[in-house]
Amino acid sequence: MTKPEITGDHLKEWGHTPGPDFGRLLEIAQAANAAGVELEQIQAKLQGMKPPPAPPTRPLQKAGDVQLHLNIEASDDEDEVKNLEQVRETMTEVIRTPTVVSAAVMPDACPAGPLGTIPVGGVVAVKNAIHPGMHSADICCSVMMTDLGDIDPKAVLDAAEKVTHFGPGGRQNGKRFTLSQKLMDEFRENRFLNNPKILRMAVEHLGTQGDGNHFLFVGKSRNTGRTAIVTHHGSRGPGAVLYKLGMEVAQKYRKKLSPDTLKQNAWIPADTEDGQDYWAALELIRKWTKANHNAIHQATVERSGAQPGDCFWNEHNFVFKRGDLYYHGKGATPAWGDYAHDATGLTLIPLNMSEPVLVVRGKDADHALGFSPHGAGRNFSRSEHKRRMGGMTAQQALDVETQGLDIRFPAGGIDPSELPSSYKNAANVVRQIDRFDLADIVDYIDPYGCMMAGDIPPFWMNKKKKGRR
C-alpha cells in the first residue's frame, strides 16, 4: 500500500507557518516519508527544526506616560502661538515611540517635517536605541570659534572667502585639503563608512560649508575686543550618505520590532552589531566634521596672517550617550561640561547674522535633559517669509536688516530666507534662556559680517536645465 504524500497542509497542521524555510522543511518531510519513516517521527523531527518565535512587536506608548518638558513660551504674537502649538503637537507624537524615556523642547523650537518628526530644538532620551531620523541628514551640525587676536575683521572675511567653498559639491582636484590617513583608514574599517561615495566625499568635501543656514561669521569679543571667526556646518556629503544607510537599517528593524512606529522614528537597537557599528560611524563622522572646521579655520589663519588663540566647538545635531541612555539632540546644544572628551564647558549659540554669537556655559538643567538652545529658530517657513516680503527685493531687505554689516553670498544670490526677519526675535530667545535657567552667557561675539551660500537652485533643477540643452 502506497503511503500518502506529505503536503504543505500537513506541515500547517503540525504548527509550521509558511515562510523562507517552509519549502526546505517540506522537502525533508517528503524525503523521510519516501524512506518509510512514520508520520509521528517525521512530525517530531520537524518540531525540533521550528524557527524560534518572533519577538512580540512593541506598541506605541501613550503620550501621557512619557515626560515632556517644554522650555519655551509664546508671546501674544500669532506666529509664536501657532509655532508652539505645532511643536507641542509633533512632540506629542514623537514621544509615543516605544524607546522614548523622556523629551524636552528648547526656546528656539520649530517644526521640521511631517507630524511626529522631532522638531528643531527637540531633545529625546531613549533606551538601547539610535534613531537616525532624530539626528537627521545633517549629522553633527556644529559650530566652532577661534580667537584671531587683534587682526582687522575685514581681512579675516576676505581671506575666508578665498579659502572656503559654499554650496553643493566639493573641491576640484588640485584644490583639495588633505584628510588624515588615520581617519580615512578608520572610515574603511567601519562597514557603514566603507562606502565608495562616502570615501570620495570625505576627501572632496573637506574645507566646504554647504548651503542653507550654514555660515562663516566674523566678529569681535565684547569681553576682549579681539576678532573671532565662527563656522557653522555639518558633515556634508559623508554624513548625508551615512544617514541614508542608517535609515535603511532602522526601517528593517522597525518592520520587525514596531511596525506602528512612524517611519521617521525608526531605530537601530544599540546592543546589536548594527547598532554598535552605526554608533562607531557617528563618532567617526564627528571626527571628520571637527577636521572640516579646523581646516577652514587654519586656512583662514594662514591666508590672513592672524595670530590664533583659544579655539573650541560644539555639535548641536547629534546623538550623545549619558549613562544607559542615548540623547538625540535635533538642533539642541549639550549643556553638561564633559559631554565629550574635547568639551571645554563653553558652547556657542548663534542667533542671526545681525546679532551676536553667544558664548555660554550650560547649566545641565534636568528640565532640559541637560541641553540648551542651538540658535534662534523660526516661527514660519522659508517660503512663508519670502511671501511676506511682498514687493521688497532681497537686496532692499538685506540693506534694511543688516545696515553697517559686511554680508556676503559667494555661491549664489541673496537668500532672503536667511535674513534676520526670517528668524525668531533674538531678544525673546535670550530672555527664555534665562527664564528657564538653561545657560549662563559669558561673552558676546558682536558681528562684523558673515558669508552664507546664498540662494542656490537645487541640484535637481540644474540637472533639468542641462537636460534641456
N, C-alpha and C positions, 0 to 999 in steps of 0.2 A: 504494500500500500504506500502510495506516494505521500510524503509529508507535505502539508500545506506550506506555501511560500510565505515568508515573513515580509510584511509591508510596513510602510510608514505608519499605518494605523495602529499596528502592534506597538511600535515604539511610543506613540502618543498615549496609548492605554497604560503603558508602563511608566508614564510620567516624564517622557522626554519632549522637549519643546523644539520645534523646527528652528534651525539656526545654522551657523557656519559648520558645526561638527555633526549635524544631523545625518548627512549623506554618508559620512565615514562610519558612523555607528550602525547605519542600516547595512552597509557592506559587511561589517564584522558579523552582524547578526545573521545575515543571509549565508555567509560562508560557514559559520558554525552550524547552522541548520542543515546545510547541504552535507556536512560532515557527520550528521547524525546526532548532534548534541541536543539534549532535551530542552524544550522551551523554557522550563523553570531555571535551568542552568544558564541559558543564554540571557534570560532576564536578569539573573543575579550578577552575571559578568558585566552587563551594560550598566547596572545600577552603580557599580564602583567607578564607572567612567563618566558619570554625570558631571558637568562643569559646576563649580560652586555657585550657589545662588547669587544673583546680582544684589549688591547692597541696596537697601531701600533709598529712594530718592529723597532729597531734603526739601521740605516745603518752604515756601516763603514765610517770613516771620510777620507777626503783627507789628505794625509801626509803633504802637504804644508800648511794646515790650523793650524797645531799644532807646536809650537816652540820646536825645538830640539837643545840643547846646547851641543856641542862636546868639552869637556875639555881634549882633547887627540890629540897628533900628532905623526906621524910616522917618524922615521929616514929613511935613504936610505936602511935600511935592508929590504930585500924582505919579510921576515916573518912579520915584523911590518906593512908593507904596506898592505899585504893580510889580516892581522888581523883587521886593521882599516876598510878596505872595508867591511868585513863580519859584523863587529859591526854596521857600518852605515846602511848596508842593512837590518839587522834584526830589528834594532830600527825603521827604516822607516815603517816596517810592524806593530810593536808594537803600535806606536802612531796613527794608524788608528782605534784602539779600541775606540768605541763611548764615553767611560767615560773619556778618557785622555785629560788633560788640557795642560800639558807641560811635557818635559822629559829632562834628562841630561845624559851624559856619563862621567865617570871618567878616569884618565890616565891608570888605571890598567885593563881596559875593555877587555873582550874576549867573544866570542860566547859560549852559554851554552845549545844548543839544536837545534831543527828544526827551520827553518826560521820563524821569527815572535815571537820567545821566548825572553823574556827580557834577555840581556846578563849579565854576571858577570860585576860589575862596572856600572850597569844601575840604573837610578832613574826615576820613573814615578809618576807624580802627577795626581790624579783623583778626580772626584766629586762623592760623595754619592756611593762609591763602595769599596769593598775589594776584591782583586784579589789573591786567594790562589796561583795560578801559578807564581805570581810575587814575593812572598816571598819564594817559593819552599818548598820542603820537609824538608830542614834543617832550620826549623823555629828558629829564634833568634840565629843563629850562631853568636858567640860573643867572646870577649877577655877580660880577667881580669888580672890585675897586682897587686902583693903585694910586698912591700918593706920588705925584711927579715933581714935587718941590716948587720952586718959585718961577717956573717957566711960564711964558705967555700962553694962555689957554688957546688962542687962535693958532699958534704954532703947533700945538698938540692936535687940534682938529684938522689942520691942513695935512699934517703927517699921517694921521689915521686914515684920511680919505685916500691917500696914495697906497697904503699897505693892506687895507682890508677890502672885502668884497661883500656887497649885499645882493639879495635876490636869489632866485633859484639857480641850481647848478653849482659847480665847484670851480677851482682854479685850473687854468690850462697848464699843460705840461711845460715845464721850464719856469713856471711862476709859483710852484707849489712849496709849501713848508715841509720840513722833514718830520715825519712821525717816528716816535721812538720804536726801535726794532723790538724792544722788550714788550711794548704794548701790542704791537702787531702780532707777535708770537702768541701772546695771551688771547687775542681775538681768535687766532687759528685753533687754539686748543679748546675753545668753547663751541659746542655744537650749534648754538643759536647764532653766534657771530662769525663762524667759519662759513660764510656765505659770500659768493663772488661779488655780489652787488655791495654788500656791507664793506668788504675789504677794499674794494675800489673806492667807494665813497669816503672811507676813513682817511684815505690819502688826499683825494681831490677836494674834499670839503674843509680840510683843516685850514683855519685862518679866514673862514667865511661866516656870515652872520644871518643869512636867511632873509625873511621878509616879515610882513605883518607888524607886530608891535615890538620886534627886536630892534635894539638901538645901540649906538655908541654915544655916550654923554660925556661932556667935559664941563667941569665947574670948579668952584673954589670952596674949600672947607671954611665954614663960618668960625670954627674954633681957631684955626691956624692961619687962614688966608692963603694956604698952599693950593696949587692946582691938583685936581684929581681926574682920573678917567674912570668911567663906569661902563662896562659892556653887559649886554643882556641878550642871551640866545640859549638855545638848547643843543641837542646832539645832532641836529641837522639830518642828513640822509641816513647815516648809520642807525640813529635812534628810530627814525620813522619806519625803516625796514624791520628792525627788531620788534617794534610794537605790532606790526602786521603779523609776524611769525608767532609772537606771543598770543595774540588774539586767536589765531588758528588753533593753537594747542588748547587754549582756555575753552573754546567752543566745544571741543571734543569732550572735555570733562563736564561741561555744563549739560550736554545732552545725556550723559550717564548719571550725573550726580544730582542735578537740579534743573530739569527742563523748564520749570516755571520761572526760573530766574531770567531777567531781561538779558538779551544778548550782550549789551554794553557792560553788564556787570558780571560776565563770566569770569571764572577764576581758575588758576593752576594751584592744586594743593601744594603747599610749601614743603611737605615732608616726602614728596615724590622725587624721583630723579629729574623729571621735567622741571619741578619747582626749584630744585637746588641749582640746576643748570641756568634757569632763567634768572634767578637771584644773582648768580655769579655774572651773568651777562649784564645785568643792570649796573653792578658795581664797576665793571669794565667800561661801560658806556659813560659812567660818571667820570672815570679817569680821562677818557677821550675829551669830554666836554670841558673839563678843567684845563686840559692841554690846549684846547682851542682858545679859551680865554687868554691863557698865558702867551700863546703865540701872537695874538693880536696886540696885547699889551707890550710885549718885548719888541715887536717890530716897530710899534709906535715910538717907544722909548729910543730905539736906535736911530730912527729917522728924524726925530725931533731934537735929540740931544738932551733930553730930560734926565734928571738925576732921581731915580725912583727910590721911594721909601717903603713904608708898610704896604702890604697887599693882603686882601682877604676876599673870600667869596662865599656864597651860599646858594644852594638849589632851592627852588620853590615848586617844583613839579616832579615829585619822585616818591619812592617808597622807602620808608625808614623803619628799621626794626628796633623795638624797645621792649626788653623783657621777652615775653612769649607772644607779643602782638606785632602785627605789621600795620604801620600807619601810612595811609595813602593821602598825600597832600597834593591836591589839584589847585595850583595857584595859592599855596599857603606855605609860610616860612617856618622851619623848625625853630623853636624858641627855648630849647634847653641847651646848655653850654657845651655838652660833649656828645651832640647828636652824631658826630663823625670824628674820625681820628684827626682831621685837619681843621676842625671847628675852632674858632677863636673866642667865641662868646659874643661876637658882634655880627650882625647881619644887616642887609640893605633892603629898604623899601622904597622903590621909585614911585612917583605919583603921576606926573605927566611932564611933557617937555618944557613947560614953563614954570614948574615947581621944583623945589629942592629934592634931591635923593636923601632919604632919612637914613642915618646910621643909628641903629638901635641895639639895645641889649634886651633879649627876650626874657619874659618873666615866668615861662613854663607853667602857665595857668592851667589848673585842672579842667576848668570850664571851657578851655580852648584845646583840650587834649595836648597841651604843650606847644601850640603853634601861635603865630601872629600873621597879619596880612602880608601879601606879597606886592601890593600896589594899590591903585585907586579903584580898579574895576569899572564896569559900565552899567548904566541903567537901561540902555536900549541898544539895539544892534547897529552895526556899521552902516547898513543900508538906510536905517531909520534916521541916523544922524545926517547922512547926505541929503535925505529928503527934506529935513528940517532947515537945511541951509537956504532953501528957496532959490532966489536968483543970485545969491552971493557966490562968486567964484572961489575956488580953492586958494588962489593967491590972495584975494581980498581977506578971506577968513584968517589965513596964516599971518598976514600983516597986522591984523587987529589983535589976534590972540597971543602973538609971540613978539610983540614990539621990543626991539633992543636986543633980541637974541639971534644967534647965528644958527639957523636951522637949514639943514641940507638933506636932499633926497637924491643921492648919487645914482641910483639904479632906475629911477622912474620919475614920473611927475609927482606933484604934491599929493599926498594921501590925506584927504580931509578927515577920514575916519580915525586918524591918529592925532588930530588936533586936541588941545585941552578940553574943548567943549564936548568932545565925544566921551569923556570920562566923568566919573562921579566927582562931586565937589571935593577937592583935596582937603580943605579945612574940615569938612564933616568926617572924612575918614580918619584924619589925625585926632580929632576930638573923640571918636569912638575907640581908637587905640588906647587913649587914656581912660575913657568911660568904662571899658571892660577890662582894664588893667592888663593889657596884653604885652606891652613892651615899654621900656624907657628910651626916649630919644636922647642920644648922647652927642649928636652932631648933625648939621645940615650941610649938604653939598649944594651950594646955590648955583644955578645954571649959567653957563656962558653960551652953550649951544649944544647941538646934537646932530647926529646923522641917523637916518632911517632909510629903509629900502625905497619907499615911495609907492606910488600907485602903479603896480606892475600887472599887466594882463596875466591871467592864469595860464599855466603851461599848455593846457589843452587848447586854449584859444590860439596860441602861437602855432601849434601843430595844425589847427584847422586852416589858418591863413596860409601856411606853407603848402598845404594840400591843394589850395585853390590856384596856385601859381602855374 
